[in-house]
Amino acid sequence: MELKDLFYGIEDLFENVLFIPYDALRNLELDSWWLANIFSWIFIIIGTVAFVYWMLQLKQFDESTENTYTYEEGNLD
């Protein structure tokens, strides 16, 4: 077995097996653009929800640590 055969096997795996769902979505695009892009919409929604959650957690952390920092005038130590 040559190294070239290994790479051809990997190519065959990806083109004929692992990309079948993407080929189906590509063919579905001719019928319905919305259904063909459903995964993109799902990822956008998940990203938006995660972003809002992260910003709320940062705001909560900032409000809880705001009172822990003290500054005394004249003391630079």
N, C-alpha and C positions, 0 to 999 in steps of 0.2 A: 504494500500500500504506500503510495506516494503522498507527500504533503499536499500536492495539488488536489488529490482525491478528497482529502479531508475538507479543504475549503469548498470544493464543489458540493460536498455533503451538507455543509453548513448553509450554503446558498440555497440548496434544494429544501432544507428544513424551513428556512424563513419564507421563501417564496411560495411554497406549496402547502405549508401547514400553519405557520404562525401568523401569516398575514391574511388568512381567510376572513376574519371579522372585518378587517379594514377594506377588503375587496367588496364585502357585502354592503358596508356603509357607502362606498364609492358608487355602487350600483343603485343604492337607495336614493342617492342625491338627485337622480333624474326624476324620481317620483315626488319626494318631499324634502325640501331643504331643511326644515325644522327637525325632522327625525334623523337626518343624516348628521346633524350637528348637535345631537342631544348630549353626547359626552362632553363637548366643549361647554355647553350651558351648565351641565352638572358641575364641572370643575370651576367655572366662574362663580357659581353659587357657593360652593364649598370654600373657595378662596375669600369671597366677600364675608361670609360668616366668620371664618377664622380671623380675618383682619379686624372686624368689629369686636370680636371677643378679646383679641390681643390688646386693642386700644383701650377697652374698658378695664382690663387687668392692669395696664400701665397707669391709667388714671387713678385707679384704686391704690396702687402701690405708691404713687407720687403723693397722694393725699395722706397716706398713713405715715410716710417718712418725712413729711414736710416739717413736723414739729420736733423732730429729733436733732436737727442741725441748729446749733445756737451760735450766735456771734456776739462776743463781748467787745465793745468798743475800747480800744486802747490795748487790748491783749492780742498780740500777734503770734503767740506761741502755739 
